[in-house]
Amino acid sequence: MPEAPDVSTAWSWLLERKPGTRGATQDSLLAVVEAAHAEPRLRSLYPFPTHGTLHFLRSAPPWAEPNHDNLPFILYGGPPYKIYTSGYADLLGEAGTPEEAAALVVCHLPPVQGLLRE
């Protein structure tokens, strides 16, 4: 399946549940996507659902940089929603709502200048 070409399109496709979009058929994903999209810092990242998780990538595809996916992510099958560091290295916490999960990710993001890659 083709990936969205840029950050805003990726969010739009997820919010609209565009057929053929990764995760579009997962009912439990939509609430998490809506909550994450409401957070300006997360909205600036590329949303990437895969295997029951919503990752936040530093850039849109193609992904040539090795650290494009080293940010916290949400395991969206909750509640509770679990928030992990990249690669499931550490459980950062659990949240009772998608909004709390998104806020917890934001709390663990690096400063803005170290967040995005052009």
N, CA, C and O atoms as a GROMACS GRO file, in nm:
protein
  472
    1MET      N    1   0.085  -0.117   0.000
    1MET     CA    2   0.000   0.000   0.000
    1MET      C    3   0.089   0.124   0.000
    1MET      O    4   0.188   0.127   0.073
    2PRO      N    5   0.057   0.223  -0.078
    2PRO     CA    6   0.141   0.343  -0.084
    2PRO      C    7   0.125   0.428   0.042
    2PRO      O    8   0.016   0.439   0.098
    3GLU      N    9   0.235   0.486   0.084
    3GLU     CA   10   0.232   0.577   0.199
    3GLU      C   11   0.196   0.717   0.152
    3GLU      O   12   0.225   0.753   0.038
    4ALA      N   13   0.136   0.794   0.238
    4ALA     CA   14   0.105   0.933   0.206
    4ALA      C   15   0.236   1.008   0.178
    4ALA      O   16   0.337   0.979   0.242
    5PRO      N   17   0.235   1.102   0.085
    5PRO     CA   18   0.358   1.168   0.045
    5PRO      C   19   0.408   1.275   0.141
    5PRO      O   20   0.524   1.316   0.133
    6ASP      N   21   0.323   1.321   0.233
    6ASP     CA   22   0.364   1.427   0.326
    6ASP      C   23   0.285   1.414   0.456
    6ASP      O   24   0.190   1.336   0.465
    7VAL      N   25   0.324   1.493   0.554
    7VAL     CA   26   0.265   1.485   0.687
    7VAL      C   27   0.116   1.517   0.686
    7VAL      O   28   0.036   1.440   0.740
    8SER      N   29   0.077   1.628   0.626
    8SER     CA   30  -0.064   1.667   0.630
    8SER      C   31  -0.154   1.567   0.557
    8SER      O   32  -0.265   1.540   0.602
    9THR      N   33  -0.106   1.512   0.448
    9THR     CA   34  -0.184   1.410   0.376
    9THR      C   35  -0.198   1.283   0.460
    9THR      O   36  -0.304   1.222   0.462
   10ALA      N   37  -0.092   1.244   0.527
   10ALA     CA   38  -0.098   1.125   0.612
   10ALA      C   39  -0.204   1.141   0.720
   10ALA      O   40  -0.282   1.049   0.745
   11TRP      N   41  -0.207   1.258   0.784
   11TRP     CA   42  -0.310   1.282   0.886
   11TRP      C   43  -0.450   1.281   0.824
   11TRP      O   44  -0.541   1.220   0.879
   12SER      N   45  -0.465   1.347   0.712
   12SER     CA   46  -0.596   1.352   0.645
   12SER      C   47  -0.647   1.212   0.611
   12SER      O   48  -0.763   1.180   0.637
   13TRP      N   49  -0.560   1.131   0.553
   13TRP     CA   50  -0.601   0.996   0.515
   13TRP      C   51  -0.644   0.915   0.637
   13TRP      O   52  -0.742   0.840   0.630
   14LEU      N   53  -0.571   0.930   0.747
   14LEU     CA   54  -0.608   0.856   0.868
   14LEU      C   55  -0.740   0.906   0.926
   14LEU      O   56  -0.826   0.827   0.963
   15LEU      N   57  -0.755   1.037   0.934
   15LEU     CA   58  -0.877   1.094   0.992
   15LEU      C   59  -1.001   1.063   0.908
   15LEU      O   60  -1.110   1.044   0.961
   16GLU      N   61  -0.982   1.059   0.777
   16GLU     CA   62  -1.093   1.029   0.685
   16GLU      C   63  -1.113   0.879   0.666
   16GLU      O   64  -1.210   0.837   0.603
   17ARG      N   65  -1.021   0.798   0.720
   17ARG     CA   66  -1.024   0.653   0.702
   17ARG      C   67  -1.028   0.617   0.554
   17ARG      O   68  -1.105   0.531   0.510
   18LYS      N   69  -0.943   0.684   0.480
   18LYS     CA   70  -0.936   0.662   0.335
   18LYS      C   71  -0.906   0.514   0.307
   18LYS      O   72  -0.810   0.459   0.360
   19PRO      N   73  -0.989   0.451   0.224
   19PRO     CA   74  -0.965   0.310   0.190
   19PRO      C   75  -0.823   0.290   0.137
   19PRO      O   76  -0.772   0.371   0.059
   20GLY      N   77  -0.762   0.183   0.180
   20GLY     CA   78  -0.626   0.152   0.137
   20GLY      C   79  -0.519   0.214   0.225
   20GLY      O   80  -0.400   0.184   0.209
   21THR      N   81  -0.560   0.300   0.319
   21THR     CA   82  -0.464   0.361   0.411
   21THR      C   83  -0.432   0.263   0.522
   21THR      O   84  -0.520   0.196   0.575
   22ARG      N   85  -0.306   0.256   0.556
   22ARG     CA   86  -0.262   0.169   0.666
   22ARG      C   87  -0.345   0.200   0.791
   22ARG      O   88  -0.347   0.314   0.837
   23GLY      N   89  -0.411   0.100   0.847
   23GLY     CA   90  -0.489   0.116   0.969
   23GLY      C   91  -0.630   0.167   0.950
   23GLY      O   92  -0.702   0.182   1.049
   24ALA      N   93  -0.673   0.195   0.828
   24ALA     CA   94  -0.804   0.255   0.803
   24ALA      C   95  -0.920   0.169   0.852
   24ALA      O   96  -1.027   0.221   0.882
   25THR      N   97  -0.902   0.040   0.860
   25THR     CA   98  -1.010  -0.048   0.903
   25THR      C   99  -1.012  -0.073   1.053
   25THR      O  100  -1.100  -0.142   1.104
   26GLN      N  101  -0.915  -0.018   1.125
   26GLN     CA  102  -0.905  -0.041   1.269
   26GLN      C  103  -0.986   0.064   1.346
   26GLN      O  104  -0.945   0.179   1.357
   27ASP      N  105  -1.101   0.022   1.399
   27ASP     CA  106  -1.187   0.115   1.473
   27ASP      C  107  -1.116   0.178   1.592
   27ASP      O  108  -1.136   0.296   1.621
   28SER      N  109  -1.034   0.101   1.661
   28SER     CA  110  -0.967   0.154   1.780
   28SER      C  111  -0.859   0.256   1.748
   28SER      O  112  -0.816   0.331   1.836
   29LEU      N  113  -0.816   0.261   1.624
   29LEU     CA  114  -0.713   0.358   1.585
   29LEU      C  115  -0.768   0.500   1.573
   29LEU      O  116  -0.698   0.595   1.608
   30LEU      N  117  -0.889   0.516   1.525
   30LEU     CA  118  -0.941   0.649   1.496
   30LEU      C  119  -0.940   0.742   1.617
   30LEU      O  120  -0.900   0.858   1.605
   31ALA      N  121  -0.983   0.695   1.733
   31ALA     CA  122  -0.985   0.780   1.853
   31ALA      C  123  -0.844   0.826   1.890
   31ALA      O  124  -0.825   0.940   1.933
   32VAL      N  125  -0.747   0.738   1.874
   32VAL     CA  126  -0.608   0.774   1.906
   32VAL      C  127  -0.555   0.874   1.804
   32VAL      O  128  -0.485   0.968   1.840
   33VAL      N  129  -0.587   0.854   1.677
   33VAL     CA  130  -0.544   0.947   1.572
   33VAL      C  131  -0.605   1.085   1.598
   33VAL      O  132  -0.535   1.186   1.587
   34GLU      N  133  -0.733   1.090   1.632
   34GLU     CA  134  -0.798   1.219   1.659
   34GLU      C  135  -0.732   1.290   1.777
   34GLU      O  136  -0.709   1.410   1.772
   35ALA      N  137  -0.703   1.216   1.883
   35ALA     CA  138  -0.639   1.276   2.001
   35ALA      C  139  -0.497   1.323   1.968
   35ALA      O  140  -0.456   1.431   2.011
   36ALA      N  141  -0.423   1.244   1.894
   36ALA     CA  142  -0.286   1.283   1.857
   36ALA      C  143  -0.287   1.404   1.765
   36ALA      O  144  -0.204   1.493   1.779
   37HIS      N  145  -0.381   1.408   1.671
   37HIS     CA  146  -0.391   1.520   1.578
   37HIS      C  147  -0.423   1.650   1.650
   37HIS      O  148  -0.386   1.757   1.603
   38ALA      N  149  -0.490   1.642   1.764
   38ALA     CA  150  -0.524   1.761   1.842
   38ALA      C  151  -0.402   1.822   1.910
   38ALA      O  152  -0.407   1.937   1.954
   39GLU      N  153  -0.294   1.747   1.920
   39GLU     CA  154  -0.170   1.795   1.982
   39GLU      C  155  -0.080   1.856   1.873
   39GLU      O  156  -0.033   1.783   1.786
   40PRO      N  157  -0.056   1.987   1.877
   40PRO     CA  158   0.024   2.051   1.770
   40PRO      C  159   0.160   1.986   1.746
   40PRO      O  160   0.202   1.975   1.631
   41ARG      N  161   0.229   1.944   1.850
   41ARG     CA  162   0.362   1.884   1.829
   41ARG      C  163   0.352   1.750   1.758
   41ARG      O  164   0.438   1.717   1.677
   42LEU      N  165   0.249   1.673   1.789
   42LEU     CA  166   0.231   1.545   1.720
   42LEU      C  167   0.182   1.566   1.578
   42LEU      O  168   0.220   1.493   1.486
   43ARG      N  169   0.096   1.665   1.560
   43ARG     CA  170   0.042   1.696   1.427
   43ARG      C  171   0.153   1.734   1.329
   43ARG      O  172   0.134   1.721   1.208
   44SER      N  173   0.267   1.780   1.379
   44SER     CA  174   0.378   1.818   1.291
   44SER      C  175   0.461   1.697   1.248
   44SER      O  176   0.550   1.709   1.164
   45LEU      N  177   0.433   1.580   1.306
   45LEU     CA  178   0.506   1.458   1.274
   45LEU      C  179   0.425   1.370   1.180
   45LEU      O  180   0.304   1.388   1.165
   46TYR      N  181   0.491   1.277   1.117
   46TYR     CA  182   0.426   1.185   1.023
   46TYR      C  183   0.365   1.070   1.103
   46TYR      O  184   0.438   0.994   1.167
   47PRO      N  185   0.232   1.054   1.100
   47PRO     CA  186   0.168   0.945   1.174
   47PRO      C  187   0.182   0.813   1.098
   47PRO      O  188   0.157   0.808   0.977
   48PHE      N  189   0.222   0.710   1.167
   48PHE     CA  190   0.247   0.582   1.100
   48PHE      C  191   0.192   0.467   1.184
   48PHE      O  192   0.259   0.419   1.275
   49PRO      N  193   0.069   0.422   1.153
   49PRO     CA  194   0.014   0.308   1.227
   49PRO      C  195   0.069   0.177   1.170
   49PRO      O  196   0.077   0.158   1.049
   50THR      N  197   0.107   0.088   1.260
   50THR     CA  198   0.153  -0.044   1.219
   50THR      C  199   0.144  -0.140   1.336
   50THR      O  200   0.182  -0.105   1.448
   51HIS      N  201   0.094  -0.258   1.312
   51HIS     CA  202   0.089  -0.365   1.412
   51HIS      C  203   0.030  -0.320   1.546
   51HIS      O  204   0.086  -0.350   1.651
   52GLY      N  205  -0.082  -0.249   1.543
   52GLY     CA  206  -0.149  -0.207   1.665
   52GLY      C  207  -0.086  -0.089   1.736
   52GLY      O  208  -0.118  -0.060   1.852
   53THR      N  209   0.004  -0.019   1.666
   53THR     CA  210   0.070   0.097   1.725
   53THR      C  211   0.053   0.219   1.636
   53THR      O  212   0.031   0.207   1.515
   54LEU      N  213   0.065   0.336   1.698
   54LEU     CA  214   0.070   0.460   1.622
   54LEU      C  215   0.205   0.524   1.651
   54LEU      O  216   0.229   0.576   1.760
   55HIS      N  217   0.291   0.520   1.550
   55HIS     CA  218   0.424   0.581   1.560
   55HIS      C  219   0.419   0.724   1.506
   55HIS      O  220   0.330   0.760   1.429
   56PHE      N  221   0.516   0.802   1.548
   56PHE     CA  222   0.530   0.941   1.502
   56PHE      C  223   0.670   0.953   1.445
   56PHE      O  224   0.769   0.944   1.517
   57LEU      N  225   0.677   0.974   1.314
   57LEU     CA  226   0.805   0.977   1.245
   57LEU      C  227   0.851   1.120   1.221
   57LEU      O  228   0.770   1.211   1.208
   58ARG      N  229   0.980   1.137   1.214
   58ARG     CA  230   1.039   1.269   1.200
   58ARG      C  231   1.022   1.329   1.061
   58ARG      O  232   1.039   1.449   1.043
   59SER      N  233   0.988   1.247   0.963
   59SER     CA  234   0.973   1.297   0.826
   59SER      C  235   0.880   1.204   0.747
   59SER      O  236   0.849   1.093   0.789
   60ALA      N  237   0.839   1.254   0.633
   60ALA     CA  238   0.759   1.174   0.540
   60ALA      C  239   0.853   1.085   0.458
   60ALA      O  240   0.973   1.110   0.454
   61PRO      N  241   0.799   0.981   0.393
   61PRO     CA  242   0.884   0.895   0.311
   61PRO      C  243   0.940   0.971   0.192
   61PRO      O  244   0.884   1.072   0.150
   62PRO      N  245   1.051   0.923   0.137
   62PRO     CA  246   1.121   0.800   0.171
   62PRO      C  247   1.207   0.818   0.296
   62PRO      O  248   1.259   0.927   0.321
   63TRP      N  249   1.222   0.711   0.372
   63TRP     CA  250   1.296   0.717   0.498
   63TRP      C  251   1.436   0.663   0.481
   63TRP      O  252   1.459   0.542   0.489
   64ALA      N  253   1.528   0.752   0.457
   64ALA     CA  254   1.668   0.713   0.438
   64ALA      C  255   1.747   0.726   0.568
   64ALA      O  256   1.847   0.657   0.588
   65GLU      N  257   1.702   0.815   0.656
   65GLU     CA  258   1.773   0.841   0.781
   65GLU      C  259   1.742   0.731   0.883
   65GLU      O  260   1.626   0.696   0.901
   66PRO      N  261   1.844   0.677   0.949
   66PRO     CA  262   1.820   0.566   1.040
   66PRO      C  263   1.737   0.603   1.164
   66PRO      O  264   1.671   0.516   1.220
   67ASN      N  265   1.738   0.727   1.209
   67ASN     CA  266   1.666   0.765   1.331
   67ASN      C  267   1.531   0.831   1.305
   67ASN      O  268   1.483   0.906   1.389
   68HIS      N  269   1.470   0.805   1.192
   68HIS     CA  270   1.341   0.868   1.162
   68HIS      C  271   1.231   0.816   1.253
   68HIS      O  272   1.127   0.880   1.266
   69ASP      N  273   1.251   0.700   1.316
   69ASP     CA  274   1.148   0.634   1.396
   69ASP      C  275   1.195   0.611   1.539
   69ASP      O  276   1.173   0.502   1.593
   70ASN      N  277   1.257   0.709   1.601
   70ASN     CA  278   1.308   0.687   1.736
   70ASN      C  279   1.233   0.770   1.841
   70ASN      O  280   1.290   0.811   1.942
   71LEU      N  281   1.105   0.794   1.814
   71LEU     CA  282   1.022   0.872   1.906
   71LEU      C  283   0.924   0.779   1.978
   71LEU      O  284   0.899   0.668   1.932
   72PRO      N  285   0.869   0.824   2.091
   72PRO     CA  286   0.770   0.742   2.161
   72PRO      C  287   0.649   0.715   2.073
   72PRO      O  288   0.619   0.790   1.980
   73PHE      N  289   0.579   0.606   2.103
   73PHE     CA  290   0.461   0.569   2.026
   73PHE      C  291   0.354   0.512   2.118
   73PHE      O  292   0.379   0.482   2.235
   74ILE      N  293   0.234   0.497   2.063
   74ILE     CA  294   0.117   0.451   2.140
   74ILE      C  295   0.074   0.314   2.091
   74ILE      O  296   0.060   0.292   1.971
   75LEU      N  297   0.055   0.223   2.183
   75LEU     CA  298  -0.010   0.096   2.155
   75LEU      C  299  -0.159   0.124   2.170
   75LEU      O  300  -0.208   0.145   2.282
   76TYR      N  301  -0.233   0.123   2.058
   76TYR     CA  302  -0.367   0.180   2.058
   76TYR      C  303  -0.481   0.082   2.087
   76TYR      O  304  -0.596   0.120   2.065
   77GLY      N  305  -0.458  -0.035   2.131
   77GLY     CA  306  -0.566  -0.131   2.156
   77GLY      C  307  -0.638  -0.114   2.287
   77GLY      O  308  -0.714  -0.203   2.327
   78GLY      N  309  -0.618  -0.004   2.355
   78GLY     CA  310  -0.671   0.015   2.490
   78GLY      C  311  -0.815   0.056   2.495
   78GLY      O  312  -0.885   0.048   2.394
   79PRO      N  313  -0.861   0.100   2.609
   79PRO     CA  314  -0.779   0.134   2.726
   79PRO      C  315  -0.740   0.009   2.806
   79PRO      O  316  -0.808  -0.093   2.799
   80PRO      N  317  -0.632   0.017   2.881
   80PRO     CA  318  -0.540   0.130   2.882
   80PRO      C  319  -0.456   0.135   2.754
   80PRO      O  320  -0.434   0.034   2.688
   81TYR      N  321  -0.412   0.254   2.723
   81TYR     CA  322  -0.323   0.277   2.609
   81TYR      C  323  -0.182   0.281   2.664
   81TYR      O  324  -0.153   0.356   2.757
   82LYS      N  325  -0.094   0.201   2.607
   82LYS     CA  326   0.044   0.197   2.655
   82LYS      C  327   0.132   0.282   2.565
   82LYS      O  328   0.118   0.282   2.443
   83ILE      N  329   0.224   0.354   2.628
   83ILE     CA  330   0.316   0.441   2.557
   83ILE      C  331   0.457   0.390   2.581
   83ILE      O  332   0.501   0.375   2.696
   84TYR      N  333   0.528   0.363   2.471
   84TYR     CA  334   0.662   0.307   2.478
   84TYR      C  335   0.763   0.399   2.411
   84TYR      O  336   0.729   0.483   2.327
   85THR      N  337   0.889   0.380   2.450
   85THR     CA  338   0.998   0.441   2.375
   85THR      C  339   1.022   0.357   2.251
   85THR      O  340   0.971   0.245   2.240
   86SER      N  341   1.097   0.410   2.160
   86SER     CA  342   1.126   0.341   2.034
   86SER      C  343   1.174   0.199   2.059
   86SER      O  344   1.254   0.174   2.149
   87GLY      N  345   1.124   0.106   1.978
   87GLY     CA  346   1.167  -0.032   1.987
   87GLY      C  347   1.118  -0.104   2.112
   87GLY      O  348   1.172  -0.208   2.148
   88TYR      N  349   1.016  -0.052   2.176
   88TYR     CA  350   0.963  -0.110   2.301
   88TYR      C  351   1.070  -0.116   2.409
   88TYR      O  352   1.062  -0.201   2.498
   89ALA      N  353   1.169  -0.027   2.404
   89ALA     CA  354   1.278  -0.030   2.500
   89ALA      C  355   1.227  -0.008   2.643
   89ALA      O  356   1.269  -0.078   2.735
   90ASP      N  357   1.138   0.089   2.660
   90ASP     CA  358   1.085   0.119   2.793
   90ASP      C  359   0.938   0.154   2.784
   90ASP      O  360   0.895   0.222   2.691
   91LEU      N  361   0.862   0.107   2.881
   91LEU     CA  362   0.723   0.149   2.894
   91LEU      C  363   0.724   0.284   2.965
   91LEU      O  364   0.767   0.294   3.080
   92LEU      N  365   0.676   0.387   2.897
   92LEU     CA  366   0.674   0.521   2.956
   92LEU      C  367   0.554   0.540   3.048
   92LEU      O  368   0.557   0.623   3.139
   93GLY      N  369   0.449   0.465   3.022
   93GLY     CA  370   0.330   0.475   3.106
   93GLY      C  371   0.208   0.422   3.035
   93GLY      O  372   0.213   0.380   2.920
   94GLU      N  373   0.098   0.425   3.109
   94GLU     CA  374  -0.032   0.384   3.055
   94GLU      C  375  -0.128   0.500   3.073
   94GLU      O  376  -0.114   0.581   3.165
   95ALA      N  377  -0.225   0.507   2.984
   95ALA     CA  378  -0.323   0.615   2.988
   95ALA      C  379  -0.462   0.556   2.973
   95ALA      O  380  -0.482   0.455   2.905
   96GLY      N  381  -0.558   0.619   3.038
   96GLY     CA  382  -0.695   0.573   3.033
   96GLY      C  383  -0.773   0.621   2.913
   96GLY      O  384  -0.876   0.563   2.877
   97THR      N  385  -0.724   0.727   2.850
   97THR     CA  386  -0.793   0.782   2.733
   97THR      C  387  -0.692   0.809   2.622
   97THR      O  388  -0.572   0.823   2.648
   98PRO      N  389  -0.741   0.818   2.498
   98PRO     CA  390  -0.650   0.855   2.390
   98PRO      C  391  -0.585   0.991   2.411
   98PRO      O  392  -0.468   1.011   2.378
   99GLU      N  393  -0.659   1.086   2.467
   99GLU     CA  394  -0.605   1.220   2.493
   99GLU      C  395  -0.490   1.215   2.592
   99GLU      O  396  -0.389   1.283   2.573
  100GLU      N  397  -0.504   1.136   2.697
  100GLU     CA  398  -0.396   1.121   2.794
  100GLU      C  399  -0.275   1.053   2.730
  100GLU      O  400  -0.161   1.089   2.760
  101ALA      N  401  -0.300   0.957   2.644
  101ALA     CA  402  -0.190   0.888   2.576
  101ALA      C  403  -0.112   0.985   2.487
  101ALA      O  404   0.010   0.987   2.489
  102ALA      N  405  -0.184   1.066   2.410
  102ALA     CA  406  -0.119   1.164   2.324
  102ALA      C  407  -0.039   1.265   2.407
  102ALA      O  408   0.074   1.300   2.370
  103ALA      N  409  -0.095   1.310   2.517
  103ALA     CA  410  -0.024   1.405   2.603
  103ALA      C  411   0.102   1.343   2.662
  103ALA      O  412   0.204   1.411   2.676
  104LEU      N  413   0.097   1.215   2.696
  104LEU     CA  414   0.215   1.148   2.750
  104LEU      C  415   0.326   1.138   2.645
  104LEU      O  416   0.444   1.153   2.677
  105VAL      N  417   0.289   1.112   2.521
  105VAL     CA  418   0.389   1.111   2.413
  105VAL      C  419   0.453   1.249   2.402
  105VAL      O  420   0.575   1.260   2.394
  106VAL      N  421   0.371   1.353   2.401
  106VAL     CA  422   0.423   1.490   2.389
  106VAL      C  423   0.522   1.520   2.502
  106VAL      O  424   0.625   1.583   2.478
  107CYS      N  425   0.491   1.475   2.623
  107CYS     CA  426   0.581   1.499   2.737
  107CYS      C  427   0.718   1.435   2.719
  107CYS      O  428   0.816   1.478   2.780
  108HIS      N  429   0.725   1.332   2.637
  108HIS     CA  430   0.850   1.260   2.619
  108HIS      C  431   0.919   1.288   2.484
  108HIS      O  432   1.014   1.219   2.448
  109LEU      N  433   0.870   1.387   2.412
  109LEU     CA  434   0.936   1.424   2.286
  109LEU      C  435   1.060   1.509   2.314
  109LEU      O  436   1.064   1.581   2.414
  110PRO      N  437   1.160   1.501   2.229
  110PRO     CA  438   1.276   1.589   2.244
  110PRO      C  439   1.236   1.733   2.214
  110PRO      O  440   1.128   1.758   2.160
  111PRO      N  441   1.322   1.828   2.247
  111PRO     CA  442   1.291   1.968   2.214
  111PRO      C  443   1.264   1.984   2.065
  111PRO      O  444   1.310   1.903   1.984
  112VAL      N  445   1.191   2.086   2.029
  112VAL     CA  446   1.149   2.107   1.891
  112VAL      C  447   1.267   2.106   1.794
  112VAL      O  448   1.257   2.045   1.688
  113GLN      N  449   1.377   2.171   1.827
  113GLN     CA  450   1.489   2.178   1.734
  113GLN      C  451   1.549   2.042   1.705
  113GLN      O  452   1.614   2.025   1.602
  114GLY      N  453   1.530   1.945   1.792
  114GLY     CA  454   1.582   1.810   1.767
  114GLY      C  455   1.477   1.714   1.717
  114GLY      O  456   1.503   1.594   1.706
  115LEU      N  457   1.358   1.764   1.688
  115LEU     CA  458   1.246   1.676   1.657
  115LEU      C  459   1.233   1.644   1.509
  115LEU      O  460   1.227   1.528   1.471
  116LEU      N  461   1.228   1.746   1.425
  116LEU     CA  462   1.199   1.725   1.283
  116LEU      C  463   1.325   1.717   1.199
  116LEU      O  464   1.427   1.778   1.230
  117ARG      N  465   1.314   1.640   1.093
  117ARG     CA  466   1.421   1.629   0.995
  117ARG      C  467   1.366   1.678   0.862
  117ARG      O  468   1.255   1.642   0.824
  118GLU      N  469   1.440   1.757   0.794
  118GLU     CA  470   1.396   1.807   0.662
  118GLU      C  471   1.436   1.709   0.554
  118GLU      O  472   1.408   1.732   0.437
   0.00000   0.00000   0.00000
